[in-house]
Amino acid sequence: MKYAEMAISVTDLNKYIKDKFTEDEYLNNVLIKGEISNFKHHYTGHLYFTLKDENSLIKCIMFKSYAQKLHIEPKDGMKVYILGTVSVFERDGVYQVYAKAIEEDGMGDLYTKYQKLKEELEKKGLFKEEHKQKIPMMPKVIGVLTSQTGSVIRDIINVATRRNPNVYIRLLPVPVQGEGAAEKIVQGIEYMNQHKLADVLILARGGGSLEDLWPFNEEMVANSIYHSEIPVISAIGHETDFSISDFVADLRAPTPSAAAELAVPDVYEIKQKINTYQNRLKMALTKKLEIMKLRYAKCMSSSVFKEPTRRINENYIKIDAYIKQLENTINKIKEKHKNKYIELVSKLDALSPLKTLTRGYSIIEKEGTVIKSVSELKTEDCISLRLQDGKKQAKII
């Protein structure tokens, strides 16, 4: 029985070990060299293989999103550099490398450059917590530096406006990879600061290889973030990707969507807190009133205080008036927030796509997919027209 109290489950143990791997910064971005063996290109697009040297081996996996960006075709016997994250697969209790990039040559030099710059900037103090600014509690304008197209800006807009419909998103498009991207990012940060165009900046892009993310590892970008008067949230790549920008920024988010959550508070949660505080205030006032009534009753029962009864009654009336005033104030506050809530609901309803249909517009679908351009249609295609009161089938002629 004493062993049962001390023991943990296999699942808990594997989770504990995985958390230890996750906490190790070195294992989150490690460069490994070796030879590929047991290579398998799965039908899902994922790559499974073993990386080995003369004395040891380790299992590796590269997910489809990274595999599609490879410039080489991996195969058994190929000597490569692997950039990835070492973690534990909890179900089987084994550790393996989650590869993000594979190169035959050159990647080692790039990673060495990354580590060298990281050490230099850390010594200069660019990563110190005392230099980091606090993110505003209720920002009105969120500045976003990212690509004008793609899912990143859409995710940020969706998350931010869902949490606070009144927040304003100001996008400053910048290239997020390739030659000249670092210079454009620096210009964007400086422009936002010079014209005070935002309360907080989100620097974001999706995942990619070390080469794709390299603009965010440039020293000029790090210095620009460090000297920014506007607080900067860095959301570069996926959760396991770490760039120099992440270390310099005032706050690091694992994904662009998470950056929007960190930048924009949920107004509905704030309203709930206000209601909670109102209830607590009302309960405190009620309790205070009960205590004062007891004191009054005690005074009335004492022969010493029978003489000033009239004055006590007058004070009691004043107390009732104050209580009434406070209750009226609370009711006004509740009514104000109720009206604000109704206003927000009305705005959301006005932005509904179904509302648009009532004005005579329609949605064209083909095989369950919304058609956005005539280039997606051809003669004899069967399409579905969604109107306000139902759907009809049609054919392109």
N, C-alpha and C positions, 0 to 999 in steps of 0.2 A: 504494500500500500504506500510506503514511504517513497518508492521509486516512481509511482504513478504521479505523485505531486511534483516531482522534480523534472520529469521527462517532457520533451516537446515533440511535436509531430514532425514527420519528414518534410511536409510542406513548409512548416515554419522554419526548419533548419535551412532548406534550400533558399527560401526567401531572405533569410538572414545573410547567407553567403552572397546572394545576388546584390543585396544592399551594400555590402562591403566592397564589392567590385565597382558598383556605381559611385561610391564615395571617393574612389581612387581616381584623381584627375588624370594621372598618367595613362591608366587603362582606358580612359574615355577617348583618347586620341593617340594611338600607338602605331608606329611604323615597324613592320616586320618584313624580313627578307627570307626567302626560302624557295622550295621547288613545289610546283603543283602536282598532285596525284589524285587518283579517284575522282576526276572531274566529271560533274554531271550537270547538264543544262536542263532543268526541269521544265515541263510543259507550261507551268505557270509563269515562266520567265525568270525565276530565281536560280542562282548558281550555287551548287553544293560541291565542295572539294576539300582536300586535305593539304595543308602546307607543312612541308617537312624539311629537315636538314639531316646531317650525318647521324645525329644522336636522338632526335625527338620529332614529334609531329603534333599538330593541333587541327581540329576540325574548323572549317570556315563556311560561312554562308554570305552571299551577296544578294540582297533583295532586288526585285525587278527594276524599281525606280533608279537604283544606282547602276545596275547592269546595262540598262539602255544607253548610258552615257559613256561606256567604255570605248576607248580608241583601239583596243587590241582584242584579239579573240583568244581567250585563255584555253590552254590545253595541257594534257599530262606532260610532265617533263620540263615545262617552261619555268625558268627562274625569274622570279618577280619580286617587286616590293608591294606589300599590302598595307594600306592605311585603313584603320578601322577601330572598333571598340571591342574590348574583351568583356564578356558578360556571361551570366549563368542562364541556361535554359532550365527553368524551374521544374518542368514536368519530368525530365529525365535526370536531373541533377548533374548535368555535365556543363563544363564551360567551353566556350567557342568564340571565334572571332567573327564579328559582324562587319564585313568589309564594306568600305565606302569608295575605295579607289584601288585599281590594280595597274601597275606600270612595270614594264621591263627595265626601263632606265629613267633617270631624271627625277622621279618622285622623291627619292632619298634626299637629293640636294634641296628640293623645295621644302620638305619637312624640316631639314636642318636649319634652313633660313628662317622658318617659322619659329622654331625653338629659340634660336639665337636672338631674334627681335623681341620675343616674349620676355626673355631673361633681361635684356637691356632696358626695356620699358618698365619692368617690375622694379629694377634697381633705381630707376629715376623717380619712382613713386607714383606712376600713373594709375596703378591698380589699387592704391590705398583707399580704405573706406572713408577716412576723414575728408577726402576730396570729392566724395560723391554727394550729389544734391538729392533732396527729397522730391518725390513725385507729387505734384499738387493734388489735393484731396478731391476737388471738384473742377477739373479743367473744362473750359468752354470750347477751346479749339485744340484739336489733335493734329499735329503736323506729321505727315507720313512721307518718308523718302524711300521709294521702291520703284519697281518697274510699273509703267502705266497699265500694262496688260498682265493677265495671269490671275491666279487664284489668290495671291497674297493680299492685294488691295481689297478684293471682294470679301475675303474672310474678315479683314480688319473692319470694314464698313458694317458688315452684318452683325458682328459681335458688339461693336461699339454702339450702334444705333439701337440694338435690342436692349442693351443695359441702360442707355440714356438717349431717348429719341431726340433730345434737344442739343446733343453734342454736335459740333461742326468738325468735319474731317477735311483737312486741307492737304491735298496731294501735290508733292513736288516730284515729278517723274525724274528718275536718274537711272542710268545703266547699272546693273548689279553684277556684271561680269564682263570680262574681256578688256582689251587695251583701252586705256583712258577712263575706265570706270571709276577708279580711285579719285582722280582729279574732279570728276563730275560730282561725286559724293561729297567731297570737301567743299566744293562751290555751293552745293545745296544746303549744307549745314550752315555755312557762313551767311548765305542769303537769308535763311530763316531767322538767324540771330540778328542780322543787321536791320531787318525790317520788322522784327518782333512779331512774326506771323503765327506763332503758336504758343500754347502754355506748356506743352510737352512734345518731344519729337520721338517718333518710332522709326528706327532704321531697320528695314526688314527685307528678306528675300527667302525663297524656298531652299530646299536642300540641294546638295551637289557635291562634286568632288573637291579636293583641296584646291585644285587649279581653278574651279568655278568660283569658289569662295574667296579666292586670293585678294581681290580688291579690299576686303574687310580685314586683311592681315597687313595692309600697308601702313607704314609709320605715319604718313601724312594724314590718313583717316583717323588713326589713334589720337594724334595731336589735336585734330579738329574737334573730336568728341570731347576730349579732355578740357578744352578751352571754351566749349559751348556754354553760354549763359542760360540756355534753355535746357532743362533736364532731358537726358537721352535714354530711351529704352532700346536695347539691342535685341533683335529677334532674327538671328542669322541661321539659316539651315534648319535641321531637325533638332530634336532634344539632345542627341548625342554629339552634335557638332559644336565645337568651341572655336571661336575666332578671336583675334586680338581685340576687335571691337567689343566683344562680350565682356572682356576683362576691364576695359577702360570705361564702359558705359556706366551710368548711374544705377541702372537696373538691367539685369539680363532675363529675357523671357525664352522659354524653350521653343516656342513657335510663334508665328505672327498673331494667331488667334489669342494665344495666352498674353501677348503684349497688349492687345486691345482690352482684355479683361483687367490687366494690371493698371492700365492708364485711365479707364473709365469705370467709375463706381456704379453699382446697380441701384438706380433710383427707387426701385420697388422695395429693396431691402432697407434703404434709408427711411422710406415711409413707414415700414413696419417698426423700425426702431423708434421713430417719432411717436407712433401709436402706443408703443410699450412705455415710453417715458410719460406720455399723457396719463396712461392708466396708473402708473406708479405715483404720479403727482396727485391724482384724484384720491387714491387710497391713502396717501400721506396726509392730505387735507382732511379726509374723513376721520382718520385716526386722531389727528390734532384736535378736531372738533369734539370728538368723544372725550378726550382728555380734559379739554376746557370745560365741557359740561359737567364732568365729575368734580372738577375744582370748584365750579360754581355751586354745585349742589352741596359740597362740603362747606363752602363759605356761608350758604344760606342756613345750614343746620347749626352753625356756631353762633352762640349768643354775642360773641365779640363783633361779628360782621353783620348783625341784623340791622344796625343803624344805617350803613351805606348801601342798603339794598337797591335803592333807586339808581345809584351810580353803576352798580353791577349790571342792572338790567339794561342801562343805556349802552354799556360796553358790549353786552351780549348782542344787542341789536346791531352794533357796529361790526361785530364779528360775522354775523349772518350776512351783512351787506358785503363784507370782503369776500366771504365764501361765494356769494352770488356773482360778484365781479369775476372771481377766478374761474368759476364754472362757465360764465359767458365768454371769457377769453379763450378757454379750452374749446368751447363749441365753435367759436369763430375760426380758430386754427384748424379744427377738423373740417369745417365747411370749405375753407380755403384749399386745403389739400384734396378734398373731394372734388372740387371744381377743376383743380389742376389735373387730377386723374382722369376726369371725364374729357378734358381737353386733349390729353395725350391719347386716350382711346379713340377719339374722333380723328386725330391725325393719322393714327395707324390704319383706321378704317378707310380714310381717303387714299392712302397709299396702297391699298389692297388691289391685286390684279383683278379680282372679281368685280370691284367697283369700276374698273376701267371698262369691263365688258358691258356694263349697263349703259355706257355712252356710245355704243355702236361698234366697238372694236371686237375683234375675234382673235383666237389663238389657233394657229395651224400646227398640226402634229402629224408626224409620219412615223409609224411603227413605235408609238409611245414617246418619240423625241420631238421637242419643240423646234419648228423650223424658223431660223432667223434670217436666212438669205435665200434669194432665188437660185443661187448656185447649188443649193442643196436639193433642188427638185429637177426632175426630168420628165419627159412625156410618158404618159401612161402610169405615172406614180399615183397610188391611192393615198389620199390624205384624209384627215379628220378635222372638221371645222368646229371649234368649240365657241358657242355663242352664249349669250346671257341665259337663255332658257333651255339649253341642251346642246347636243352634238349632231352633226350631219356628216356623212361620207361624201367625198368628191374625188374626181379623177382629173389629173393634169392633161390638157389637150394642146 
